[in-house]
């Protein structure tokens, strides 16, 4: 019987946080990736086994997973790496998780649902800050209002990014903001349906952003209209200037230089993570106008990701249920957030 846990892309910022937590808990994941020098160094640092391979050949990747029960995939950009790892996991009958926030990756997992189901393999993307807290609120609100037609989610917290998150953001800016309307993904301006929201720190002018829930919340709830918001830093002027920012970032030279600068980012340190919680909010509404609102306070996004990687891997190592594509709360329930150290319970707001 398979028993091994593998963290692929173990040299990434979030992966290393997860490894540190795992080792403290007495776990011994296999550290894997394609950067031999960095992966071997991590193996020596933590006294853990290592495997070096890339994702260019799915059959060979599946061979590396022959004794692995679950892979925590942390090697971005996930738009370039996730599909190969998902297909290798299906072939090897190994459960798959990742920490992506990229919509195309959620869509890929959903497209592979039937293959995964037939193989008895779980595909579960977004087991970090994107999307565990918002996904759990979506699940909770849908249970409160099963006939909801509109779902609005959002969050507020200190933004201090890792290299990988920065690169993902740079890639997404030229695409504009995305929402789901009438079941379809729609590109909109930053000024689309701006509103004032109290996420937990007082009312803030907020605008839409592209977030994984427009894929994941729809997959589990089928609510046709879904948006995600965050406070608009810089005020309404920045929203009006966003088309110019999009154009500038889409210039190949600018994109390249921005990516090079992103490589120099180290990510928030432990003290910064400990002192920067995130406030998550959600609102569901049905056709008759009934509205239900809920909130939750969770630790810093990277701390959520660190714990999300570990908690979901623990769950899947002994999982005997049905295979297929699942969101985190769809598989583990909205109380998944309560397993995150330092998180509050989801609370209804009157």
C-alpha positions in Angstrom: 0.0 0.0 0.0 1.3 3.5 -0.9 2.3 5.5 2.1 4.7 8.2 1.0 4.0 11.9 0.9 5.8 14.1 -1.7 6.3 17.8 -1.8 7.2 18.8 -5.4 8.7 22.2 -6.0 10.1 21.9 -2.5 12.5 24.8 -2.9 9.6 27.3 -3.2 8.8 29.8 -0.5 5.5 28.3 0.6 6.8 24.7 0.2 9.7 25.4 2.6 7.3 26.8 5.2 5.2 23.6 4.9 8.4 21.4 5.2 9.4 23.2 8.4 6.0 22.6 9.9 5.9 19.0 8.8 9.3 18.2 10.3 8.2 19.8 13.6 5.3 17.4 13.5 7.5 14.4 12.9 6.6 13.9 9.3 9.1 12.8 6.6 7.9 14.0 3.2 9.9 13.3 0.1 11.3 16.6 -1.2 11.2 16.7 -5.0 11.8 19.1 -7.9 14.0 19.8 -10.9 16.6 22.1 -9.2 19.0 19.5 -8.0 21.3 21.8 -6.0 18.5 23.4 -4.1 16.5 20.2 -3.5 19.5 18.3 -2.3 20.5 21.1 0.0 17.0 21.1 1.5 17.2 17.3 2.0 20.4 17.7 3.9 19.0 20.6 6.0 15.9 18.7 7.1 17.4 15.1 6.8 14.7 14.1 4.4 14.7 12.0 1.2 14.9 13.7 -2.1 14.0 13.0 -5.8 15.1 15.0 -8.7 13.0 15.0 -11.9 11.2 17.4 -14.2 7.7 17.1 -15.6 8.5 16.8 -19.3 7.5 13.1 -19.5 4.3 12.1 -17.8 5.2 8.3 -17.9 8.5 9.0 -16.1 6.8 11.3 -13.6 4.3 8.5 -12.8 7.2 6.1 -12.2 8.5 8.5 -9.5 5.1 8.4 -7.9 4.8 4.6 -7.7 5.1 4.5 -3.9 3.6 8.0 -3.3 0.0 8.3 -1.9 -0.3 12.1 -2.2 1.7 14.8 -3.9 1.6 18.4 -2.7 2.5 20.3 -5.9 4.2 23.6 -5.2 6.1 24.3 -8.4 4.8 27.3 -10.2 3.8 28.8 -12.5 1.1 26.2 -12.2 -0.3 27.1 -15.6 2.9 25.4 -17.0 3.3 22.5 -14.5 0.0 21.4 -13.0 -1.6 19.6 -16.0 1.4 17.2 -16.4 1.5 16.5 -12.6 -2.2 15.9 -12.5 -2.1 13.4 -15.4 0.9 11.7 -13.9 -1.0 11.4 -10.6 -4.0 9.9 -12.4 -1.8 7.4 -14.1 0.0 6.5 -10.9 -3.2 6.5 -8.8 -1.7 9.2 -6.5 -3.8 11.9 -4.9 -2.9 15.5 -6.0 -3.1 18.9 -4.3 -1.6 22.2 -5.3 -1.4 25.8 -4.0 -2.4 27.6 -7.2 -4.6 30.6 -7.5 -4.6 30.4 -11.3 -8.0 30.0 -12.9 -6.8 27.9 -15.8 -5.4 25.3 -13.4 -8.8 25.0 -11.6 -10.4 24.6 -15.0 -7.8 21.9 -15.9 -8.6 19.9 -12.8 -12.3 20.1 -13.5 -11.8 18.9 -17.1 -10.0 15.9 -15.7 -12.7 15.1 -13.2 -14.0 11.9 -14.9 -10.6 10.5 -15.5 -9.6 11.1 -11.9 -12.9 9.6 -10.7 -12.4 6.4 -12.7 -8.9 6.1 -11.2 -10.0 6.8 -7.7 -7.7 9.8 -7.5 -8.5 13.1 -5.9 -7.5 16.3 -7.7 -7.7 19.2 -5.3 -6.2 22.6 -6.3 -6.0 25.7 -4.1 -5.1 24.2 -0.8 -3.5 27.4 0.4 -4.9 30.9 1.1 -6.3 30.7 -2.3 -8.8 29.2 -1.8 -9.3 27.5 1.6 -10.9 30.4 3.6 -13.1 31.8 0.8 -14.0 28.3 -0.4 -15.1 27.4 3.2 -17.3 30.5 3.4 -18.8 29.7 0.0 -19.6 26.2 1.2 -21.1 27.6 4.5 -23.2 30.3 2.8 -24.6 27.8 0.2 -25.8 25.6 3.1 -27.5 28.6 4.7 -29.1 29.7 1.4 -29.3 26.7 -1.0 -31.2 28.7 -3.7 -28.6 31.6 -3.8 -28.2 33.1 -7.2 -25.4 35.5 -6.3 -22.2 35.0 -4.2 -19.8 37.8 -3.3 -16.6 36.9 -1.5 -13.7 39.1 -0.3 -10.8 39.6 2.0 -8.6 42.3 3.6 -5.1 41.9 5.0 -1.5 43.0 4.7 -0.1 42.2 1.3 3.5 41.1 1.4 4.2 38.7 -1.5 6.5 35.8 -2.2 8.3 35.5 -5.6 5.8 33.0 -6.9 2.7 35.0 -6.0 4.2 38.2 -7.5 4.9 36.4 -10.8 1.4 35.0 -10.9 0.0 38.5 -10.3 2.2 40.0 -13.0 1.0 37.4 -15.5 -2.7 38.1 -14.7 -2.7 41.9 -14.8 -2.9 42.1 -18.6 -5.9 39.8 -18.6 -8.0 42.2 -16.6 -10.4 41.4 -13.8 -12.6 38.3 -14.0 -16.1 37.6 -12.5 -18.7 34.9 -13.2 -22.0 36.1 -14.6 -24.9 33.7 -15.6 -22.5 30.8 -15.2 -19.9 32.2 -17.6 -16.5 33.8 -16.9 -16.5 37.5 -17.9 -13.7 40.0 -18.2 -14.6 43.4 -16.6 -12.9 46.6 -15.6 -11.5 47.4 -12.2 -14.4 49.8 -11.7 -17.0 47.0 -12.2 -19.7 47.1 -9.5 -17.5 48.9 -7.0 -19.0 48.8 -3.5 -18.2 49.6 0.2 -17.5 46.5 2.3 -16.6 45.9 5.9 -14.4 42.9 5.9 -13.8 43.2 9.6 -11.7 46.4 9.9 -14.4 48.9 9.0 -16.0 49.9 5.7 -13.7 50.1 2.7 -14.2 51.1 -0.9 -13.6 47.8 -2.7 -13.3 46.5 -6.2 -13.3 43.1 -8.0 -10.2 41.1 -8.6 -9.5 37.8 -10.3 -9.5 35.0 -7.7 -9.8 31.3 -7.8 -13.3 31.2 -6.3 -15.0 32.2 -9.6 -14.0 28.6 -10.6 -14.0 26.7 -7.3 -17.2 28.2 -5.8 -19.1 27.6 -9.0 -17.8 24.0 -9.2 -19.2 23.2 -5.8 -22.3 25.4 -5.5 -23.3 26.1 -9.1 -24.3 29.6 -8.0 -24.3 31.5 -11.4 -23.0 34.9 -10.3 -19.8 35.1 -8.4 -17.4 37.9 -7.7 -14.4 38.4 -5.3 -13.5 41.8 -3.8 -10.7 43.4 -1.9 -10.2 47.0 -0.7 -9.1 49.3 -3.4 -5.7 50.6 -2.4 -5.1 54.0 -3.9 -8.8 54.9 -4.1 -11.0 55.3 -7.2 -8.2 57.0 -9.1 -6.2 53.8 -9.3 -9.3 52.0 -10.6 -9.5 54.5 -13.5 -5.8 54.2 -14.1 -5.9 50.4 -14.2 -6.2 50.1 -18.0 -2.9 52.1 -18.3 -1.3 49.7 -15.8 -2.5 46.8 -17.8 -1.0 48.2 -21.0 2.3 48.9 -19.4 2.7 45.5 -17.8 1.7 43.8 -21.0 4.8 45.2 -22.8 7.2 42.2 -23.1 10.3 44.2 -21.9 8.4 45.5 -18.8 7.0 42.1 -18.0 10.5 40.5 -18.2 12.1 43.1 -16.0 9.3 42.8 -13.5 9.7 39.1 -13.4 13.4 39.5 -12.8 12.7 41.8 -9.9 10.2 39.3 -8.5 13.0 36.7 -8.2 14.7 38.9 -5.7 11.8 39.0 -3.3 12.2 36.8 -0.3 8.6 36.8 1.1 7.4 37.9 4.5 9.4 36.7 7.6 7.9 34.9 10.6 7.3 38.1 12.6 5.5 39.7 9.7 3.3 36.7 9.1 2.5 36.4 12.8 1.3 40.0 12.9 -0.8 40.2 9.7 -4.0 38.2 9.9 -6.6 38.2 7.1 -10.3 39.1 7.4 -12.5 37.1 5.0 -16.1 38.0 4.2 -18.9 36.5 2.1 -22.4 37.3 1.0 -25.0 35.1 -0.6 -28.3 36.4 -2.1 -31.3 34.6 -3.7 -33.8 35.8 -6.3 -36.2 37.1 -3.7 -33.6 39.3 -2.2 -32.8 37.4 0.9 -29.2 37.9 1.9 -26.9 36.0 4.2 -23.5 37.3 5.3 -20.6 35.5 7.0 -17.0 36.4 8.2 -13.9 34.6 9.4 -10.5 35.7 10.6 -7.6 33.6 9.6 -3.8 33.9 9.9 -1.6 35.5 7.3 -2.1 34.0 3.8 1.3 32.2 3.8 0.6 30.7 7.2 -2.8 29.4 5.9 -0.9 27.9 2.9 1.7 26.3 5.2 -1.0 24.6 7.2 -3.2 23.9 4.3 -0.5 21.9 2.6 0.0 19.8 5.7 -3.7 19.3 6.7 -4.8 18.3 3.2 -1.9 15.9 2.8 -2.7 14.2 6.1 -6.3 13.8 5.0 -5.5 12.3 1.7 -2.8 9.9 2.9 -5.6 7.8 4.5 -8.4 8.7 2.1 -10.6 5.9 0.9 -13.4 7.8 -0.7 -14.4 8.7 -4.2 -12.0 10.2 -6.7 -12.5 13.2 -8.9 -11.9 17.0 -8.8 -12.8 18.6 -5.5 -12.4 22.0 -3.9 -11.0 21.9 -0.4 -14.3 22.5 1.5 -16.2 20.3 -1.0 -14.0 17.3 0.1 -13.3 18.3 3.8 -16.3 20.5 4.7 -16.5 24.2 5.7 -15.0 23.4 9.1 -11.6 22.9 7.3 -10.9 26.5 8.3 -11.3 25.5 12.0 -8.4 23.1 11.6 -6.1 26.1 10.7 -4.2 27.1 13.8 -5.2 30.6 14.8 -8.3 30.8 12.7 -11.7 31.7 14.1 -15.0 29.9 13.3 -17.1 31.1 10.4 -19.7 33.5 11.9 -23.0 34.8 10.5 -23.1 38.5 10.5 -26.5 40.2 11.1 
